[in-house]
């Protein structure tokens, strides 16, 4: 069992930056692929970025070069540094921990709002 708590969301102006944090608790967190997803009103949840246990990363095309995902296994933390934010980045951002279909966990989400 893994519990996830996100923080760091808020209101930011166009072009600004935010850093999201995800605190994980539970066993063997370092073995999980960690991801950030987002869901805007009326849209499906989408993968923003993920990082494997050996730190391989994948990004949504629209955030490449602006967002950076990282993890600190010793602290059981995952981060999403978001730069040059745009209004279309406005969404609820969720942290995910995935090992297999039976070990797939979500946080409660944190709101990110980018004003134009």
Secondary structure, DSSP 8 states (H G I E B T S, - for coil): -EEEEEE--EEEETT--EEEEEEEEES-GGGSEEEEEEE-TTS--EEEEEE-TT--EEE-GGGTTTEEEEEETTTTEEEEEE-S--GGG-EEEEEEEEEETTEEEE---EEEEEE-
